[in-house]
């Protein structure tokens, strides 16, 4: 990727279990292809409020390195009043350069490699983020030109900064919630897509901060208001670029092979819910009639589905085959993109390995009081989700024991802290963190 050698500082980045981007910086003139910077295992156990959790498998000993992935190097530019920044994503490695088993980015890379090696499948992903402007004071109307213009110049500056920084912004719009907006990124290979999701959040906050506004990606910006989610669109193809999801003879035009992949995600969704909805207020959003994930099912164009078959656009004779893809709708910005998307892919891979029956497709509006009342639901609290994850041999087994131990310790400590507060106080804290 392009970077400007005239920048003063290089930031070497990772993202932790709280989905907070962290790292170290150095002078750009001192950065070279072999550069690494120090890191420690206990950093993985830092919770949302910046404290190392109790009961970790790591103490004060141990050393790691952040090893830059030079293919991700770029110049972050276009943020008004901020100097350009040389930026690179890193893998957490051991001091001998070998992979560190608790690195979230390595976790995603490995499952993508396994999926390709075993089934010849490549994954492309595009990310949608919803966020709220906590300091806007104009009347907001969903999807309106008025709200679009009232968000200026932040909207145009944000879109420009994302484009100039190589993140591939696709669309920008005022969303349904109060002073809520959505920014979408174009689809790219899955690891790169998750990398972009990590960086996008920081650029959004940075642009808004310059104007004295606070942008927050928290799943519930205001108690009783609309929630904000992270939606991931993904497609599956072979090495020739053929869409392996496409089979016009089957329901939803979804191939049997990919139907098994999606069935794996649905099967394990409750057990891995703590990975994609990891905040105590995440579960205020995941309820019926919120257009998030009312139940666990594969829906045809249904925004209440956990997994949605996205409609193809065939205006003017456009070919639907390369367009067919899926959207996962239950995640929020408390989730580390590498970790939760890696878990989705691992669940899908297990679905293929186990030869699951293709996922059934719901092609109607939900009737949760009648015919659809028995559709499975996600957990209703973070406590329940953590217990399910811990008790699931399959989901827990995707990760090394130290990662599981650390994640559960960080999140259970967070639950304990949040349970002492009112829902309003929780919303305020999460809004400040995310």
N, C-alpha and C positions, 0 to 999 in steps of 0.2 A: 504494500500500500504506500501511497505517497506521504512523504513527510518533509518538512522544511528544515534544512540543516542550520538555518539561522536562529532557530529557537534557543532560548537560554536553558530551559529545564526539560528533563525527560522524566515522566512519571511511569513507573513500572507497577502494574495493577493486578490485583486479584479481588475476589468477592467472598465474604465469609458466610457462615451459616445464618446470620441475620440479614443477608442480602445487602450488606453495606460494603461499598467498594473501598478497599484499602490498598496500601502499597507504600512504596518509597520512591523518592526522586533523587536525581543526580544531575550534574551539569551535562548538557547534551554533548559538549565537546569531549567529555570523558567516557561517553557511552560508546560501546563497540559490540560487535557480534557476539563476543564471549562474555559480556557483562552479566553478572548476577548480583543480587543484593540479599542481605540477610533477612531471615524470618524465623519465627519460633512456633513450635506446636501449640502452645497455649493460646496463640492468637485466634485459633479456630473456636475457642470457647468464650469469646467475647460476646455478650448479649446485646440486646437492642439499646440499652442505656449506657453502654461503654464499659461494663465491668466484666471481669473474668468470672465465669460461673464457678460455683463450688462443685466438688465431686467430679473432677475431670480426670481422665487417665494420664494427663500431662501435668507436670509441675514446672518449676523454674528452670529445669535442665532441658537440654536438647536444642539442636540447631537445624534449620532448613534454609533453603535459598529460593528466591523468586527468579525463575529462569524465563526471560522474555521469549515470546514466540514472535519472531521477527516478521512473520507474515501478517501480523496484526498491527504493525507500526503505522502510525498516522499522525498528522498534525491536527490537533483540536483547535479550531479557528472560527472566527466569526462571532464570538461572544462579546458584545460591546463592553469596552472598558477593561477587558481581560487580556493579558498577553497570550500569544499563541503558545501552545504546549505540545511538545513531542510526547507521544503517548504510545504505550505498548502493553498488551495483555501478557500475563505470565502464568506459567504452571508452577505450582509449589513442588519442589524436588528435594531430595536428600542432598547432603553435602558432597556426595560422590556423583551427583547428577542423575541418579536413578529415580524413577517415579515415586512420589509420596502417596501412599494409599488413601490418605484423607483429603486429597486435592479434589475439589468439586469439578474443576475444569477437566482434569484427567478422567474423572468418572464418566463424564459425557463423551469425551473422545473415545474411550474404550468401548462403550456400548455401541457407538456408531460404527466402530471398526468391526465389532463382533457381528453386527447386523449385516454388514457388507460381506464379510468373510463367509458367513454361513448361508446367506440367502441372496447375495449380490444386490442388495437394496441400498440405495443412497437416499438421504433425507434432506429436504430443503424446507426451511422454515422462515416465516415472516411474523413479526410480533406487533401486536396492538397494545398500546398503553393508554389507560384513562387516568387523568389526574385532575385535581381541583386547585383553583386559585383562591387561597384563603383570604386574600386582601382585596378582591374585586368589589367595587361598590356600585356597579350599574345593574339595572334590572336584567336578569338573564332569561333568555328564551331559547329552548333547545333547537339546535340546528339552524338558527336564524342568522341572516346576514348582519343584523344589528349586533348580535353577540360576537360574531366573527370580527367586525370592525372595532368593537369596544375593546377587544383583546389586543389591538395594535398599540405600539409597534412590536409587542412581545411575540405575537404569532409569526409575523414575517421574519423577525430576527431569529427566532427559534428554528424555523424551517430552513433558513439560510445557513445557520450554524451547523445543523445536522447534515445538510447537503455538502457544505464545504469541508466538513470533517469526515466525509466518506461513509456516513451511516445510511444513506439511501432512503430518505423520507419519502413516503408515498402520498398520504393525505393528512389533512389537519382540519378539525372541525369542532364547533361547540357541541357538547354532548347533552344528554338528557338532564343530568343532575345540576344542582345549583353551582354555577360558574365552573362547570366540569368540561374538560376538553379531551379529545382523543387524538393521538398521533400514531400513525402506522408506518411501518418500515417495509420496504420491498423484500420479497423472499430471496434468501441466499442459502448456501450450504449450512447445515444445522448448527455446527459449532460456531461459525462466524455469526449466525443469527443471534445466538445466545450472548456472544461477546458484545454485539451491538446493543442488545437489551440492557446489559450491565451499564454501558457507557451512556446510553440515551438518558437514563434517569438523572444522571449527574449534569448533563448539558441542559436539560429542561430546568432543573433547580437553579443552575448557574445563571441562565438568561433571566429568569424571573427575579432572582435575588438582586441582580444589577438594577432592576427597576423598583426595588423596595417591596417586592411581593414574595409571598411564600407559596411555592407549588408543592403539593403533597400528593403522593401516590397511594396513601393509606386506603385500605378497602372500605372504610366508613369515615369519610371526612367529618360528617356531622351526624349526630345521633338522630335517627328517624329519616335521614335523607337518603338519596340514591348512593349506591356503592360504586366503587371503582375497581375494575378488574384488569388482569393481564390475559389477553387472549392470544393463543399461538395457532397460527395456520401452518399446516405441514402437508407435504406431499411426498410420495415414495416413488422412486424410479430406478431403472436398471442402468448399467453402464453405457448403454446405447441411448439413454435419455428417454426411454419409453416409460410411460406412466403405468406402473404395475398395479395401480388401483382400478384401472379401467376394464370393465366388462359389461357392455351394454345389454347382455342377456340376463343379468342378475338384478335383484332388487337394489334400487339406488344406484345402479350401474357400478357397484363396488365388487371387485373380484373376490373370489373365495379366499385367496391367500391373504389379502389385506383385511378381509372380514375377520380372519383369525387373529391378525395383529390387533385390530381394534377390540376384539373380544377380550384379549389379554389386558388391555388398558381398563376396560370396564370391570373385569373380574377383580383387579387389584386396586381399584380406585379408592375404596374406603380404607384399605390398609396403608395406602401411600398418601392419604389426604393431608396428613400433617406436613408433608413435604411441599405441597402446592398451596395449602391454606394454613400457614404456620403461625398465625397471630390469634390472640384470644377473640378479637373482634371479626376475624375472617368469617365466622359462622353467622354473623348478623347479615351478611350479604348472600350466603348460600341458602336461600329460602325461596319457596315458590313465588311467582309473580314479580321476581326481581330481575329477570332476564339474565340470570347467572347460571345456576345449575340446580333446577328444582328436583331432579331425580337423576339416577345413574342410567343413562340410555343413549343410544345412537339415534339422533333425530335427523330427519330430512329437512334441512333449512330451519330447524326449530331452535330459537335462541334460549329456550329453557333447558336444552339438552346439555349433558356433560360433554358429549362429542357431537359435533354438528357436521353433516355433509353440506358443504358450501355450494350454493347454486352456481351453475356454469352460465356464462353469458354467450348466447348464440345469435345475438343481433348481427345482421349483415353476413350471416353464414359462418360465424366464427366456430372453429372446431372445439367441441367440448372436451375431447379426450385429454389434451395437455392441461386443461384447467381443473379437472376434478381433484379436490383435496379436502382436508378436514380441519376443523377448528376445535381446539380444547378451550373450554370457557370458564373453568372453575378456579384458575390460579389468581393470585394477587401479588402485589409488589413486595410482600414480606418474604416471598419465596426466592431463593437463589436460582437464577435461570439455568445454570449448568446442572444444578442438583435436581430440580424438579423435572426439567425436560429429559434429563438422563433417566430418571425414574420412569417416565412415560414410555420412553423407548425400550427400557429394560422389560417393562410389563408387556409391551407389544411383542418383543422378541420371545418372551416366555410363552405367549399365546401361540406363536408360530411353532416353537419347539414342542409344545404340548398338543398340537393339532386341534385346537379348540374349534368348535362349530362357529362359523361366521356369525358375527353379532347381528341380532335381529334389528330391523330398522323400524322406528316409529314414524309413521307418515301422517300424523294428525295433530290437532291441538290436544294438549294434555287435559285429562279429566281426572284429577287426583281424588275426587270424591266418589268416582264411579269406576270405570273400566281400567284406569291406570293407577288405582290406589295401592296396588301391590308392587309397583316398580320400586326397586331398591333405592334407598336414600344414602347420602353421605352422612358422616358423623355430625352431631349437632353442637359439639363443643371441641375445643382443642384438647382438653383432657381425654375425651373419648378417642379422638384421633391418635393421640400419642400412645394410648394403651393398645389400640388396634395395630399400630405400626410395630410396637415392641413385641406383640404376641404373634405377628405374622412371620413365620419361618422364611417364606419366600421373599417378601419385601425387605425384611431385615437382612437377609442373606445377600442382597445386592451390594452391601457396603461392608467395609472392614469393621471389626468390633469396636475399635477406637472411635470411628466416625459415629456409629450408632450410640455409643456411650455418651459422647460429647453432645450430639444433637439432643438426645433425651434430657441430659442434664441442663443444657442451656434453656430448652423450652419449658421444662417443668419448673425451673426457677422463675422464668417469666410468668408462667401461669400463677404461681404462688404470689408473686408481686402484684399482678393485675387483679387477682381475686379480692384483694384488699381495697380496691378502688371501685368507684361507681362506673357505669358504662360511659358516662360523659367524660370522666377523667381519663379512662382508657383511650377513648377516641382522641382526646387532646394530646396524650403522650405519643400515640402512634402517628398522629398527624405531624408532630414535630420531628419524629425520627425519619419518616418516609416522605 
